[in-house]
Amino acid sequence: MKCFHFSKDLEEEDGGGGEAIIPSRVSSKVSWARSLSVASSSTTADASHRRNSEYDSSDYSRDLNDTINFHDFLSQRRSNELHVFKYDELRCATRGFSRSLMIGEGGFGSVYRGVVKINNDLGDEVDDDDEKLDVAIKQLNRNGMQGHKEWITEVNFLGVVKHPNLVKLVGYCAEDDERGMQRLLVYELMRNKSLEDHLLARVPSPLSWKMRLQIAHDAACGLAYLHEEMDFQLIFRDFKTSNILLDEHFTAKLSDFGLARQGPAEGLGHVSTSVVGTVGYAAPEYVQTGRLTSKSDVWSFGVVLYELITGRRSVDRNLPKSEQKLLEWVKPYVSGSKKFYLIMDPRLEGQYCIKSAQKLASLANKCLMKQPKSRPRMSEVVEILGQMIIDTSLPEPVKIDDNLKENEEPIVVAEPTKQSNSYRKKVLEFKDLVNLRSRTSGKLDWRNWTPVVRTW
């Protein structure tokens, strides 16, 4: 999936819907680590494009990475819980940045799996093996300022917030030496990769329906925190399945805050900015006008809900032309309940509640309303998903006859099997035969006759 950004004076018409998009950032390796901003820097754009890009425009001045001086920012970060790693420590943790430990790469740089030791409060290194931490280490490309600014944004934000549905930043490295500028980020390792990996069958076992609802709820909690629960509003701006990581308990956490943007100031309805994001997830009004609101994230969330239902990408050029754009493909099936099952992820193998799936599609449609103001707030989405999970977890109600006595047990009738149906058919055939003989000879009386069942 390609990321993009464009400026007003460098517009190109997209043949499909007239959206002006200039692709500029391509993720070269499909992995969960793509969500760690690995598809971020534009290395192929020419000089004029860079001058007019989002990162060089004056309206980017409200972004988090421009709120404070870089060196002041680094000194402030040293006083909080972030660990400051030396470059040699991280090089050792990744065995010299061995390709065998690489779990992703792209325009931003490369991401490696490693093991680090965390310093205790006294500043002494802990030697106990139990204190070692498995991490994901993202190394910034030394060429390109775009990735550098995203690096600052991520440390600036993740270094000061905590939430169970946001990926944890363990620490960072910032060194300048004869080798050049070294910028690295160290995250907690998310062992179950990304939601995208699971939906696109890169992981053997598919996610159950209940687990998909829980992941949607976790991701909604993360967005609700960004939009409504902090001292300032933060718009994620690049919400997609590859940016939803799953820990060992399959708890979903949002990652990749390099494109995050502070929301509008009090009294303003939107932020005017150049457009960045991922094709297929960006809200249409944002792509067309550059006006960014929190409802842009809500639209992206609606797209992800349909991906959870169908197991398909938002845009997949490998499918037939009529099925390449997910939102267009599902339209005729969502309106009619009789055909709804045709869009369900086949990897579920029918193990889902159709009513629950239809409710999730209805919620997705609310998130995808054309008018941004008509879309729900993420806190409302959290509440709806929470109730859906409760309803899905409840057992089917048992029908009890009102005529039963107070202490009488209800009779549970088992579903007939093929064997019981066959036996019943034979008994009924024999009953008809006996009745016939009773009427003709009067020698047999069915009411006083008990069938003999042979068990051999």
N, C-alpha and C positions, 0 to 999 in steps of 0.2 A: 504494500500500500504506500502510495506516494504522499509526501507532505508538500505543501506549496506555500508561497506567499507572492503577492503581486502588488503593484502600485498603480495609482489611477492613470498615469500617463504611459503605462506599459501594458495595456489591456489587450487580450486576445479573446475572440468569441469562441466559446465551447459549442460544438455542433449540437449537443444534446439539449441543453436548457438555457443557453445564452449566458452562462456563468463565466465571468472573466477570471481565468485561472492561468497562471504561469507556473508549471511545475519547476521546483528548484531544489528539492531535497529528496533524495532517494535512499531508502533503507536497503542496503545491499545484501543483508543476511537475515532470513526469517528466523527469529528466536524470541524467547521471552524477554531477552535483554534489549530488544528494540524499544521496549517501553522506557528504558533508562536513557532516553534522548539520543540514541545512537544514530537516528536519522535526523540530523539537525543542521549541519553546516552546508552552505551552498558553495561548493568548490568550483563549479563550472560557470557561474554567472560572470558576465563581463563587468568592467569597471563602472559603466553607466548604470547597469542594473543594480549594482551594489550601492551606488550613491542614492538610488531611488527606492531601495529596499526598506522593509519595515525597520530594520535594526539601525538604519542611518537616518530615519525620518524624525522630524521634530516631535511628532505625537507619540513617540516611544518614550518620551522623557518621564512618563508616569509609571513605567514598569519598575518592578521591585529592584532590579539591578542598578537602577540609576538613583535610588532614593538616598544613598549615602556613599561617601567616598570609599573606594575599594580598600585602601590600606586601613582606614578607620574600621571598616567592616570586618576585616580579618582580625584586628585586635579585639573587637567586641565579641566575635565568635569564640575567642580563646577562653572567655570567662564562663561560657555555658557548658553544656554536657557534651558537645562535639569533641571528638579526639582529633588532635593534629598529628598526622602520621608523617614520618620522613619518607622520602622517595625510596631510599634503600630498603626500608621495612616492607613497602608494598611490592617492590621488585622481588624481594626474597619470598614473600607470601605467594607470589604467582610464578615462582621458579623462573625468574627473568622474563616475565610476561610470555610464558610458553604458549604456543598455539594449541597445545593439547588441553589447556585450561580455559581457552577462549569460549565464551558462551554467546557472543554476539559482536557484531561490528557494523559500522555505517559511517555516515558523513561526520558525525561527532567524534568518533574514535572507536575504541574497542573495549569490551567488557570481559573481565576474567573472573573465574572463581578462585578464591583463596582462603587462607586461614590466618587470622591476625591475633595478636595478644593485646589486651586492653590494659592500660595503666591504671593502678589503683589510686586512691585519694592522696597517698603520700608521694605519688609520682614514681614509685618503683614498679618495675615490670613484673607481672605475675607469671610465675613459672608453672603453676599448677595447670595440667592439661585440661581440667574442667573449665578453666577460664578462657580457653581459646574459643574464638568465634568464627564460624563460617560466614563469609561475606562475598558480595559481588563488588568488584573493583572496576570502576569506569575510568579509563585513561583518555584524557582530552587530546585530540590532534593538535600538534603544535602549530599547525598552519590554519589560520582562520579565526577571526574575532567573534563570529556569530556563536560558535560553540563556547567560547570563553564567557560571553555574556550570559548564556544559558547556565553555565556552570555557576556563575555568581548568583543568579536567580535561585537556583536550587538550594545552594548552601544558605542563602539569605532567608529563604522560607522554611525549608525543612529543619534548619538548625534551631528554630525558635518555636515550632509547633509540635504538638503531640496529639495523636488521635489513633485509635485502633484500626481505622480503615485508611490510613495514610502510611506509605512505606517509610520505614525508619532510616534516617541517615546517621550512620555511626560516626563518620568523620570525614576528613578531607586532607589533601596534600597540596601545598602551594610553595614551590621552590623555583628559583631562577639561578641557573648555573651555566657552566660552559656548554652543557647539552641543550640549553634553551629553556623555555618556559615549561615547567612541569605542573599540570593541573589534574588532579585525580579526585574522585568521589568514592566513598566506601559506604555501601548499603548493607542492610541485613539481607541475607540470602533467602529468596523466596523459592522454596524447594519444589513446589508444584507448578512452576513456570507461570505462563500467562493464560488468561481466559481464551485468547485467540488460539493458543496451541491446542487446547482441549476441544474447541469447536471445530477446528480444521483437521482433527484426527491425527495430530502429531503425537498425541498421547494415546496408548492402546485402549484404555477403558473410558467410555464416554461418561459425561456428567449426568447424574440422575436428574429428574425433573425438580425434585425438592431441592437439590443442591443448586440448581440454576436459579431458583427463586431466592435462595439464601445469598448467592453471589450478587444478584441484582440488588437485594436489600442492603448488603454491605457497601456496594459501590454508591448507592443512593445516599447512605449515611455519610460517606466521605464527601460527596458533593454538597450535601446539606450543610455540613460543617464549614466548608469553604464559603458558601453563599450567605449563610445566615447566623452562624454561631461564633464568628470571630469579631475582633474589634473593628476590622475592616473587611470588606468583601473582596474575595479573590475569584476570578473567573478562570477556570481550568484551561479552556480554549483548545484542548486537544484530547477530549475524552473519546476513547475507543477501546476495543477489546485487548489490544496489545499493551495498553497502559493499565490494565487491571491485572495485578499479580496475585497469586494464591500461595499462602504459606502452608506449612505442613498439616494444618487443620482445615485447609481449604477456606480460610478466612480471606476475603478479597480486600486488597489494599491498592489505592491509587498511587501511581508513580509517574515520573517524568513531568516536573513542574517548570521545565525550561521555558515554556511558552506561556506560562501563567501571567495574567494581567490583573492589576488592581482595578476593582469596579469603579463605576462613576462616582463622583463626589456628591455630597448631599445636595439635593435639589435638581440634579441632572438625571436624565433618563437613560443615557447610554454613554459609551466611550467611543469616540471616533478614532479609528486606527486602520492601518493596513492589515490585510487579511492574511492570517497564517492558520494552519491546521492540516487536516487530512481529507482528501477527496472522498466524498461519500458520507462524511460525518458532520461537516460544517453546515450550520443553519443557513437557509437560502437568503434571508434578509441580511445576514452578516456578510455573505459572499458578495452580494449585489451592492451593498451600500457602505460596508466597513463599519457599521454601527454595532457595537458589541455590548451585550447585556448578559446577565446570568441565564436568561431564557435561551441563549445560544447553546449553553451546556445542556439544558433540558432537552433540546432537539436532539443533540448527539446521544443523550441517554435513551431516547425513544428508538433510535436506530439500533443501539446495542440490544435493546429488549427484543427486537425482531431477529437479531442474530442469535439470541438465546433460544428463541422459538424454532427457528428454521435450521440452525447450524450452518448458515451460509455467510459469506462476506457481504458487506454493504455494497461493494462493487466487485464483480468477478468477470473479467474479460474472457475467461476460459469457457464460460457457459454460452448457450445459444443466445442470440442477440436479445430476444424477448425476456430473458431471465437474468441478464447481466446486472441490472440495477435492482437491488433487493426491494426497495419500497414500491417500485412500479410492479414488480412481479407478484407481490402478495395482495395487491388491491382487490382483484376479483374473487379471491378466496376468503378474505376476511369478511366481506359483506354477506356472504351466504354461509350459514353454519354447517350445511350439509357437505360443503367442500373444504371446510377448514382443515381437516386432517391431512389434506394433500400438501400443506406447507410445513407440517411438523417434521422436525429433524428425524430422518430415518434411523439414526443411531440409537434413538430412544426405544425402538422396536415396540412401540405401542404402550410402553410403561409410563403413562402420564395420565393426568386427569384433564379431559378435554374442556371441561368448564373452567378449570384453572387457567389453561392455555388461552382460552377465549378472553378471560378477564385480563390476562397479561397483555394480549393484543389490544384490548380496549384502552388500557393504560398507556400503551405505546402510542396509540392514535391521539390521545390527549396531549402527550408530549410533542407530537408532530403537527400540532395545529398551525395553520398558516400564520395567524396573528400571534406574535410573541406573548402578548398580554393574556391570551386565552390559554396558554400553557400553564400547568400547575407549578407551584413552587416545589423544590426538592423535599422539603419537610412534609408536604402533602403526599408526595410519592412514597416516602419512607413509611408513612402511616398505612397507605393502601397496600404496599407490599407486605408489611408486617401482618396485616389481617389475612392476606392471601395465604401466607405461610401457616398461620393458625388453622385456617379452614382446610388446607390440604393435609395437615397433620391429624385432624380429627377423624375418628373411625366413622364408617357409615352408620347412620342411625338404625336401630332395630325396631321394626314395626310391631307393636303390641296391641292385641285385641282389647277393646274397651270392655268387652263382656267377661274377661277373665276375672276370676275371684281374687280376692286380696292376696292370698298366699299361694296362688297357683302359678306354676312356672310356665312361661310361654313355650310353645312347641316350636322348635327349630326344624324346618324342613330342608333337608339337604338337596342340592342340585342333582337331578338324575344323571347317571352315567350311561354310557352306551350299554354296559352289561345289564344294569337295572332296567333300562328301556326294553331290551330284548327279552328279559324274563317276564316283564309285565305284559308284553305283547303275546307271549305264549300262554300266560294264564288267562288273558281275556279271550283268546281263541278257544281254549278249553272250556271256559265258562259258557260261551255261545253254544258249543257242542252239547254240553250238559243240559242247558235250557231247552234245546231242541229235543233231546231225548225225553226230558221230563214232560214236555207237552204231548209227545206222541205215545209213549208207553206208560207214563206215570210211575215208573219204577225208581227214578232218581229224583231226589229233592236237593236242589243246589243249596238251600238255606241250611240244611243239616249235613252238608258235605264239607270236609276239610281237605284241602289239597296236600298231597305228600310231596315234599321237596327232596329230591335226591342230591346228595352232596358229593358224589364221586364223579 
